[in-house]
Amino acid sequence: MAIRAQLLNAPRPTDLIAVVERLTLIQVDPTSAVAPSIDLIPYTRLGPSYRPEHMRWALERDFTLFEFNGMVRPMSDLCLYLAEMRLWPEHDRARHWLEANDPFRRDILDRLEAEGPQSSREIPDTSIVPWQSSGWTNNRNVTQMLEFLMMRGEVAIAGRRNGQRLWDLAERVYPDVVEVPRDEARRIRAQRRLRSLGIVRENAPDTPNEPGTVGEAGERATVEGVPGVWRHDPTLLDQSWRGRTVLLSPYDRLVYNRARLMDLFGFEYYVEMYKPKAARRWGYYALPILHHDRFVGKVDATADRPAGILRVDAIHEDVPFTAAMRSATAAELDALATWLGLAVSRSAYPA
């Protein structure tokens, strides 16, 4: 159910917008050791027919998708977020900072209205009170204000230039849609979240940018050998099943919740790019290997674009690979390299 819900079974879907509508979100992360998650995740569903320009077109020309709070989401879901945008922020620190910097806020809105989309680097810092943080946002006042205005629905991301977000007035990016009341919107989003994941713990903890719980959506279930109560989407039970082999992004929602991944698949996985090299077990940007209905290992691969190769440094087998697993993994690496426009280095697996 979890694999089918995430559109990772066979046959593949064929439409990018339909994929994002089903997944509900795709995480935006700039790491491109193989490919950015915003492109690698659609590729794993759609295959080589997907091109990065399809995503850019949907975000910047057709506006069938929108980027909000670090995620690409279907524009058809915008109505489910407007009520919360209007009430944001609900915590005092952000609200007090916005109130103290209201002239700064108005400066940004006036500039965008007069000059159109701008990157944060083009907008002068006229803040009165700097943003204080122990992290990377400390004193990054323009970026912080833009992020806050996005959360309030006053500005929106209109596109990107050389990887930098371009900000514009939300009214020039978002279509005119009818706001769904907050309680109803949360109920609908919970149902959509469960359909996108297939099965989740009944009282799952929140994950970054998304609540973990799905409320009363779906039906209760237990998972054999795993304690606790789960909720599942019963519409997934009676569908036919045919698996395939996939090399997943580290930010794919099937693997993002590590506790759920261990509970459902017995698969241990962590993103190790932030660890010292000597402390990594699987590699800087290891790709989990899904073979039909089980996770069988990780691929330590890097797109070496100057050399024109997809370098495969290691294949870590969580279970002893059968000939079919080895062949399918090799075929997926070849397909991934071709999609990236690279040749594949075969040092870590046989031809």
ChimeraX attribute file (.defattr): number of C-alpha atoms within 10 A of each C-alpha:
attribute: neighborCount
match mode: 1-to-1
recipient: residues
	/A:1	22
	/A:2	23
	/A:3	19
	/A:4	21
	/A:5	20
	/A:6	19
	/A:7	20
	/A:8	24
	/A:9	23
	/A:10	15
	/A:11	13
	/A:12	13
	/A:13	15
	/A:14	13
	/A:15	13
	/A:16	20
	/A:17	19
	/A:18	12
	/A:19	21
	/A:20	20
	/A:21	18
	/A:22	18
	/A:23	21
	/A:24	20
	/A:25	23
	/A:26	24
	/A:27	21
	/A:28	17
	/A:29	13
	/A:30	11
	/A:31	12
	/A:32	14
	/A:33	16
	/A:34	22
	/A:35	19
	/A:36	17
	/A:37	21
	/A:38	24
	/A:39	21
	/A:40	26
	/A:41	23
	/A:42	25
	/A:43	21
	/A:44	21
	/A:45	24
	/A:46	20
	/A:47	18
	/A:48	14
	/A:49	13
	/A:50	19
	/A:51	17
	/A:52	14
	/A:53	10
	/A:54	13
	/A:55	20
	/A:56	17
	/A:57	14
	/A:58	17
	/A:59	23
	/A:60	17
	/A:61	13
	/A:62	10
	/A:63	18
	/A:64	18
	/A:65	26
	/A:66	23
	/A:67	23
	/A:68	20
	/A:69	16
	/A:70	14
	/A:71	17
	/A:72	19
	/A:73	23
	/A:74	24
	/A:75	21
	/A:76	15
	/A:77	18
	/A:78	20
	/A:79	17
	/A:80	23
	/A:81	19
	/A:82	21
	/A:83	19
	/A:84	20
	/A:85	17
	/A:86	14
	/A:87	12
	/A:88	17
	/A:89	17
	/A:90	9
	/A:91	8
	/A:92	9
	/A:93	9
	/A:94	16
	/A:95	14
	/A:96	12
	/A:97	17
	/A:98	20
	/A:99	12
	/A:100	15
	/A:101	20
	/A:102	14
	/A:103	14
	/A:104	21
	/A:105	20
	/A:106	11
	/A:107	17
	/A:108	26
	/A:109	18
	/A:110	13
	/A:111	16
	/A:112	17
	/A:113	13
	/A:114	9
	/A:115	9
	/A:116	15
	/A:117	22
	/A:118	21
	/A:119	18
	/A:120	20
	/A:121	12
	/A:122	10
	/A:123	16
	/A:124	13
	/A:125	18
	/A:126	15
	/A:127	20
	/A:128	13
	/A:129	14
	/A:130	17
	/A:131	18
	/A:132	12
	/A:133	10
	/A:134	7
	/A:135	7
	/A:136	7
	/A:137	13
	/A:138	12
	/A:139	17
	/A:140	15
	/A:141	22
	/A:142	24
	/A:143	16
	/A:144	17
	/A:145	22
	/A:146	23
	/A:147	19
	/A:148	21
	/A:149	22
	/A:150	22
	/A:151	21
	/A:152	19
	/A:153	22
	/A:154	17
	/A:155	24
	/A:156	26
	/A:157	25
	/A:158	23
	/A:159	23
	/A:160	16
	/A:161	9
	/A:162	6
	/A:163	8
	/A:164	12
	/A:165	18
	/A:166	19
	/A:167	24
	/A:168	26
	/A:169	23
	/A:170	17
	/A:171	12
	/A:172	14
	/A:173	19
	/A:174	19
	/A:175	14
	/A:176	10
	/A:177	13
	/A:178	10
	/A:179	15
	/A:180	18
	/A:181	14
	/A:182	18
	/A:183	12
	/A:184	11
	/A:185	19
	/A:186	19
	/A:187	16
	/A:188	16
	/A:189	20
	/A:190	20
	/A:191	17
	/A:192	19
	/A:193	24
	/A:194	23
	/A:195	27
	/A:196	26
	/A:197	22
	/A:198	23
	/A:199	27
	/A:200	23
	/A:201	20
	/A:202	20
	/A:203	14
	/A:204	18
	/A:205	12
	/A:206	11
	/A:207	11
	/A:208	9
	/A:209	11
	/A:210	13
	/A:211	14
	/A:212	19
	/A:213	19
	/A:214	25
	/A:215	15
	/A:216	12
	/A:217	20
	/A:218	19
	/A:219	12
	/A:220	16
	/A:221	17
	/A:222	13
	/A:223	14
	/A:224	8
	/A:225	8
	/A:226	11
	/A:227	9
	/A:228	11
	/A:229	14
	/A:230	18
	/A:231	24
	/A:232	24
	/A:233	24
	/A:234	15
	/A:235	12
	/A:236	15
	/A:237	12
	/A:238	8
	/A:239	9
	/A:240	9
	/A:241	14
	/A:242	12
	/A:243	16
	/A:244	14
	/A:245	23
	/A:246	24
	/A:247	22
	/A:248	24
	/A:249	26
	/A:250	20
	/A:251	20
	/A:252	20
	/A:253	20
	/A:254	21
	/A:255	21
	/A:256	16
	/A:257	18
	/A:258	14
	/A:259	15
	/A:260	17
	/A:261	18
	/A:262	14
	/A:263	16
	/A:264	16
	/A:265	14
	/A:266	12
	/A:267	18
	/A:268	15
	/A:269	21
	/A:270	17
	/A:271	16
	/A:272	17
	/A:273	15
	/A:274	10
	/A:275	12
	/A:276	9
	/A:277	11
	/A:278	7
	/A:279	10
	/A:280	14
	/A:281	14
	/A:282	23
	/A:283	24
	/A:284	18
	/A:285	22
	/A:286	29
	/A:287	24
	/A:288	26
	/A:289	24
	/A:290	22
	/A:291	19
	/A:292	18
	/A:293	18
	/A:294	15
	/A:295	22
	/A:296	20
	/A:297	25
	/A:298	23
	/A:299	23
	/A:300	20
	/A:301	24
	/A:302	20
	/A:303	21
	/A:304	15
	/A:305	15
	/A:306	7
	/A:307	10
	/A:308	15
	/A:309	18
	/A:310	25
	/A:311	23
	/A:312	18
	/A:313	18
	/A:314	16
	/A:315	21
	/A:316	20
	/A:317	15
	/A:318	13
	/A:319	9
	/A:320	11
	/A:321	14
	/A:322	9
	/A:323	9
	/A:324	10
	/A:325	19
	/A:326	15
	/A:327	16
	/A:328	16
	/A:329	24
	/A:330	18
	/A:331	15
	/A:332	16
	/A:333	24
	/A:334	19
	/A:335	17
	/A:336	24
	/A:337	20
	/A:338	15
	/A:339	16
	/A:340	20
	/A:341	14
	/A:342	20
	/A:343	21
	/A:344	22
	/A:345	19
	/A:346	15
	/A:347	11
	/A:348	16
	/A:349	15
	/A:350	8
	/A:351	10
